[in-house]
Amino acid sequence: MASDTSDTSNAGHPKSASRLYLWVLAAIFAGGLLGHLAPATAVKLKPLGDAFISLVKMLIAPVIFLTVVLGVANVSDMKKVGRVGGKALLYFEVVSTFALVIGAVVVTVLKPGAGFNADPSTLDAGAVARYAQQAHDQSTVGFLLHLIPHTFVDAFTGNGDLLQVLLLALLFGFSLTAIGPAAKPVVVLFEALSKAFFHMIGLVMKLAPIGAGASMAFTLGAYGVDSLGPLMRLMGCFYLACVLFVLAVLGPIARLTGFSILRFLRYIRAELLLVLGTSSSESALVPLMQKLERLGCSRSVVGLVVPSGYSFNLDGTNIYLTMAALFVAQALNVELTFTQTATLLGVAMLTSKGASGVTGAGFITLAATLAVVPSVPVAGLALILGIDRFMSEARALTNFIGNGVATIVVSRWENELDRDRLRAELSGQPLPAAPHVDPGTPS
């Protein structure tokens, strides 16, 4: 059952992507300018940004489900699925550790919270009460139970998330493989549905400039850069840490895998701008999957690694968790011991798995992380509540880049990376589109 992974929309076409990049760039600039010059008007554009993100999220669940089901159903060796998943999780944990350490080192050396001298009694605990309660509701058992939707359909509604969809897709894909030839009509139907949904994504992405521009206009109009004051130091340190992580960690990993991280960033520049404008890495999830397939990654690896990465490979969120938590401690003049800092890093590694690519999830996760250090009041999160929206952009960008690199790395480990196509695409000389056939798949 060979699966055609050629593009089913123009979303991943080089010329189309180049035009999208320019339009999104212009829209972000125009939105930022409007937010600065006419904030009252800019904030009224929020529904346009929300509508675009809702359109994208509406299609993510079925696209992920179909992609994973087809990826699993087209793999005759079920051990491969477990092998790919195991390699991906190993990679996620190792790289996430680097992200946590970089965040801790940068905030410890540069001390952006030093001299803030915030008085805990003056903090608005009510401003973070909702986040603290949501964080309190998180637990290991609760997280695991949440993986199982109440009904099959529930995973695709507003109550579900990508991990629930991924679980159902894996079970369904395994079942199709188990019943053998009888599954062929279903696979053919799903392949047609997959092409239709990817075409829908292509249509929705034409609205990306409107969504990105409106979101940027609202952000600057509602919060304003001038009002950030001393918190700019934390933002600067956080952006620096993210850049260091991409260049000093992902850069060498990319080099060892056989490609340049800078060329990869250039290749996905349109998607990066979309993520920047919307502050949500989910907004460009499907276009990223399309481009990874164009780069030579097999559909089965892309379908398994990218969705799981959105819960288990949140590098930007890991950097944010350590930096924000240690910043609050510095601002409140709370000295943390080495043991407390190490505990905080360990807990951050676990709590970050409960975050997703949705805007604002990182702040809830931060509340859960900070709760393990009683000497630092959770109310201290009020100090950074105003700039969280600006920091979420760097979080989303780093998460997005990290998942793209992870997919290429795992594809290389599985010997399912077309290195000639990878080099050609990144050098700007793409090869003709060709279907990918997973090894061991009967044609």
C-alpha positions in Angstrom: 0.0 0.0 0.0 2.2 2.8 -1.2 1.2 6.2 -0.1 1.7 9.2 -2.3 3.2 12.0 -0.2 3.5 14.6 -2.9 2.0 17.9 -2.1 -1.7 18.1 -2.5 -1.9 21.8 -2.2 0.3 24.7 -3.2 1.2 25.4 0.5 4.5 23.7 0.2 5.5 24.8 -3.3 8.6 27.0 -3.3 7.2 29.9 -5.3 4.0 29.8 -3.3 5.9 29.7 0.0 8.0 32.7 -1.1 5.0 34.8 -1.9 3.4 33.8 1.4 6.6 34.8 3.2 6.5 38.3 1.7 2.8 38.8 2.4 3.1 37.6 6.0 6.2 39.8 6.6 4.4 42.8 5.2 1.3 42.1 7.3 3.3 41.7 10.5 5.0 45.0 9.9 1.8 46.8 9.0 0.1 45.2 12.1 2.9 46.3 14.4 2.8 49.8 13.0 -0.9 50.0 13.5 -0.6 48.7 17.0 1.9 51.4 17.9 0.3 54.3 16.2 -3.4 53.5 16.7 -3.7 51.0 19.6 -7.5 51.6 20.1 -8.1 50.5 16.5 -5.6 47.7 16.5 -7.1 45.9 19.4 -10.4 45.6 17.5 -8.6 43.4 15.0 -8.2 40.6 17.5 -11.2 38.6 16.1 -9.5 38.3 12.7 -6.4 36.7 14.3 -8.6 34.5 16.5 -10.6 33.4 13.5 -7.5 32.4 11.5 -6.1 30.3 14.4 -9.6 28.7 14.8 -9.6 27.8 11.1 -6.2 26.2 11.4 -7.0 24.3 14.6 -10.3 23.1 13.0 -8.2 21.1 10.5 -5.3 20.0 12.6 -7.0 17.0 14.4 -8.3 15.3 11.2 -5.0 16.0 9.3 -2.9 14.5 12.2 -5.3 11.5 12.5 -5.2 10.7 8.8 -1.5 11.2 8.5 -0.6 9.0 11.4 -3.2 6.3 10.4 -1.8 6.1 6.9 1.8 6.2 8.1 1.2 3.2 10.5 -1.1 1.3 8.0 1.6 1.5 5.3 4.3 0.1 7.6 4.3 -3.7 7.5 6.7 -4.0 10.4 5.0 -2.9 13.6 8.3 -2.9 15.4 9.2 0.1 13.3 6.5 2.2 14.9 7.8 1.4 18.4 11.4 2.0 17.2 10.6 5.4 15.8 8.7 6.4 18.9 11.5 5.2 21.2 14.2 7.1 19.2 12.0 10.2 19.1 11.4 10.2 22.9 15.1 9.6 23.6 16.0 12.6 21.3 13.3 14.8 23.0 14.6 14.1 26.5 18.3 14.7 25.7 17.6 18.0 23.8 15.1 19.2 26.4 17.7 18.8 29.0 20.1 21.1 27.1 17.2 23.6 26.8 16.6 23.6 30.5 20.3 24.0 31.3 20.8 26.9 28.8 17.8 28.7 30.4 19.2 28.2 33.9 22.7 29.3 32.9 21.6 32.5 31.1 19.3 33.7 33.9 21.9 32.8 36.6 24.8 34.6 34.8 22.9 37.7 33.6 20.5 38.0 36.6 17.7 40.0 34.9 15.7 40.0 38.1 18.5 41.4 40.3 17.6 44.8 41.7 13.9 44.4 41.0 13.2 44.2 44.8 9.6 43.3 44.4 7.5 43.2 47.6 5.4 40.0 47.7 2.7 41.7 49.7 2.0 44.1 46.8 1.6 41.4 44.1 -1.8 40.8 42.6 -2.4 37.2 43.5 -5.8 37.3 41.9 -4.2 38.0 38.5 -2.6 34.6 38.4 -5.2 32.7 40.4 -6.8 31.1 37.3 -3.4 29.8 36.1 -2.4 28.6 39.5 -5.7 26.6 39.8 -5.2 25.0 36.4 -1.7 24.1 37.3 -2.9 22.6 40.6 -5.3 20.4 38.7 -2.4 18.9 36.8 -1.0 15.6 38.0 0.8 12.6 36.5 -2.3 10.4 36.9 -4.5 13.2 35.6 -2.2 13.7 32.6 -2.3 10.0 31.7 -6.0 9.7 32.1 -6.4 12.8 29.9 -4.8 10.9 27.1 -7.9 8.7 26.8 -10.9 10.6 25.3 -14.4 9.9 26.7 -15.6 9.0 23.2 -13.9 8.6 19.8 -15.4 11.9 18.6 -14.5 13.7 21.8 -10.8 13.8 20.8 -11.7 15.9 17.7 -13.8 18.4 19.6 -12.8 21.4 21.7 -12.4 19.1 24.7 -9.6 17.0 23.1 -6.0 17.6 22.2 -3.3 16.2 19.9 -2.2 13.5 22.2 -5.7 12.0 22.3 -5.9 12.2 18.5 -2.4 10.6 18.3 -3.5 7.7 20.5 -6.6 7.0 18.5 -4.7 7.2 15.2 -2.1 4.7 16.4 -4.8 2.3 17.6 -6.7 2.6 14.3 -3.5 2.3 12.2 -2.5 -0.9 14.1 -5.9 -2.3 13.6 -5.9 -1.7 9.9 -2.5 -3.4 9.6 -3.8 -6.4 11.6 -6.8 -7.1 9.3 -4.6 -7.2 6.2 -6.1 -6.9 2.7 -9.5 -6.1 4.1 -8.2 -2.7 5.1 -7.3 -1.6 1.6 -10.7 0.2 0.8 -10.3 2.1 4.1 -6.7 3.1 3.3 -7.7 4.3 -0.2 -10.6 6.3 1.3 -8.3 7.9 3.9 -5.7 8.7 1.3 -8.4 10.6 -0.7 -9.5 12.4 2.5 -6.0 13.3 3.4 -5.5 15.0 0.0 -8.8 16.9 0.5 -7.8 18.1 4.0 -4.4 19.2 2.8 -6.0 21.1 0.0 -8.3 22.8 2.6 -5.1 23.7 4.6 -3.8 25.3 1.4 -6.9 27.4 1.1 -6.8 28.5 4.7 -3.1 29.4 4.5 -4.0 32.1 1.9 -5.5 33.9 4.9 -2.2 33.7 6.9 -1.2 37.4 6.3 -4.6 38.6 7.6 -4.3 36.4 10.7 -0.7 37.2 11.5 -1.1 40.9 10.9 -4.2 41.2 13.0 -2.6 39.2 15.9 0.5 41.4 15.8 -1.6 44.6 15.8 -3.6 43.4 18.8 -0.5 42.4 20.7 1.2 45.8 20.4 -2.0 47.7 20.7 -3.1 46.0 23.9 0.2 45.8 25.7 2.5 48.3 24.1 6.3 47.9 24.1 6.8 51.1 26.1 5.0 49.8 29.1 7.3 46.9 29.6 10.0 48.9 31.4 12.5 46.9 33.4 11.0 43.6 32.3 12.7 44.1 29.0 15.8 42.7 30.5 14.1 39.4 31.1 12.7 39.4 27.5 16.1 40.2 26.1 17.7 37.4 28.1 15.0 34.9 27.1 15.4 35.7 23.4 19.1 35.5 23.7 18.8 32.0 25.3 16.5 30.9 22.5 19.0 32.0 19.9 21.8 30.3 21.7 19.9 27.1 21.9 19.0 27.1 18.2 22.6 27.9 17.1 24.7 26.2 19.8 22.5 23.0 20.3 20.3 22.5 17.2 23.1 23.9 14.9 25.6 21.1 15.7 22.9 18.5 15.7 21.8 19.6 12.2 25.5 19.6 11.0 26.0 16.1 12.3 22.8 15.1 10.4 24.0 16.6 7.2 22.4 20.0 6.8 22.8 23.6 7.8 20.5 25.0 10.5 20.6 28.4 8.9 19.5 27.0 5.5 16.7 25.1 7.2 15.5 28.3 8.9 15.5 30.1 5.6 13.6 27.2 4.1 10.8 27.5 6.7 10.9 31.3 6.9 7.3 31.7 5.8 6.1 29.3 8.5 8.3 31.0 11.1 6.8 34.4 10.3 3.3 32.9 10.7 4.3 31.5 14.1 5.7 34.8 15.1 2.6 36.7 14.1 0.2 34.3 15.8 2.3 33.2 18.8 1.1 29.7 18.2 3.3 26.9 16.7 0.1 25.0 15.8 -0.8 27.7 13.2 2.0 26.3 10.9 2.0 22.6 12.0 0.6 21.2 8.8 2.7 23.4 6.4 5.7 22.2 8.4 4.8 18.6 7.9 4.4 19.2 4.1 7.8 20.8 3.9 9.5 18.1 5.9 8.2 15.6 3.4 9.5 17.7 0.6 12.9 17.7 2.3 13.0 13.9 2.0 11.6 12.7 5.3 9.2 9.7 5.1 5.6 10.3 5.8 5.5 7.7 8.5 8.3 9.4 10.5 6.8 12.8 9.9 3.4 11.6 11.0 4.8 10.1 14.3 7.4 12.6 15.3 5.8 16.0 14.6 2.5 15.4 16.5 4.3 13.8 19.5 6.8 16.6 19.5 4.1 19.1 20.2 3.8 17.6 23.7 7.2 16.0 24.4 9.7 18.3 22.5 8.9 21.8 23.7 12.4 23.3 23.8 11.3 26.9 23.9 8.9 26.1 26.8 11.7 24.4 28.7 13.9 27.5 28.4 11.0 29.7 29.4 10.1 27.7 32.5 13.6 27.8 34.1 14.3 31.4 33.2 10.9 32.7 34.3 10.9 30.8 37.6 14.5 31.9 38.5 13.7 35.4 37.4 10.8 35.6 39.9 13.0 34.3 42.6 15.6 36.9 41.8 13.0 39.7 41.7 11.7 38.7 45.1 15.2 38.4 46.5 14.8 34.7 47.3 18.0 32.7 47.3 17.5 29.2 45.9 19.8 26.4 47.0 21.5 24.1 44.4 19.0 21.4 45.4 16.0 23.6 44.9 17.3 24.7 41.5 17.9 21.1 40.5 14.5 20.1 41.7 12.9 23.0 39.7 14.7 21.8 36.6 13.6 18.2 37.1 10.0 19.2 37.6 10.1 21.6 34.6 11.2 18.6 32.5 7.9 16.8 33.5 5.5 19.7 33.6 6.5 20.9 30.1 5.1 17.7 28.7 1.6 19.0 29.7 2.0 22.1 27.6 0.9 22.3 24.0 1.4 24.6 21.0 -1.5 26.7 22.1 -0.9 30.3 23.1 -0.8 30.7 26.9 -0.2 27.1 27.8 3.4 27.9 28.9 2.2 30.2 31.6 0.0 27.5 33.1 2.9 25.1 33.1 5.1 27.7 34.8 2.6 27.9 37.6 2.8 24.2 38.1 6.6 24.3 38.0 6.9 27.1 40.5 4.6 25.4 43.0 7.4 22.9 43.9 9.5 25.7 45.5 7.5 26.9 48.5 9.9 29.8 49.2 8.9 31.4 45.9 5.2 32.5 46.0 3.2 31.6 43.0 1.7 35.1 43.2 5.2 36.2 41.9 4.0 35.2 38.4 2.1 38.5 38.4 5.5 40.1 37.7 5.7 38.6 34.3 2.0 38.3 33.4 2.2 41.4 31.3 5.1 40.3 29.1 4.1 36.6 28.8 2.4 37.4 25.5 5.6 38.8 24.0 7.7 35.9 25.3 5.3 33.3 23.9 6.5 34.3 20.4 10.0 33.2 21.1 8.7 30.0 22.9 6.6 29.1 19.9 9.4 29.8 17.4 11.9 27.7 19.3 9.4 24.8 19.8 8.6 24.9 16.1 12.2 24.8 14.9 13.1 22.1 17.4 10.3 19.8 16.1 11.4 20.3 12.5 15.0 19.4 13.3 13.9 16.4 15.4 11.9 15.0 12.5 14.9 15.2 10.2 17.2 13.6 12.8 14.9 10.7 13.5 14.4 10.2 9.7 18.2 10.0 9.3 18.4 7.5 12.2 15.8 5.4 10.5 17.6 5.6 7.1 14.4 7.2 5.7 15.9 10.5 4.7 16.5 11.3 1.1 19.7 13.2 1.6 20.0 14.3 -2.1 16.5 15.8 -1.9 17.4 17.4 1.4 20.5 19.1 0.0 18.7 20.1 -3.2 15.7 21.7 -1.4 17.8 23.6 1.1 20.1 24.9 -1.6 17.1 26.3 -3.5 17.2 23.8 -6.3 14.3 21.5 -5.5 14.0 18.1 -7.2 10.7 17.1 -8.9 8.2 15.9 -6.3 8.2 12.1 -5.9 6.1 9.7 -3.7 7.8 8.2 -0.7 7.4 4.5 -0.2 8.1 3.2 3.3 10.5 0.3 3.3 8.8 -3.0 3.5 5.6 -1.6 2.0 4.1 -3.6 -0.8 3.4 -1.5 -3.8 
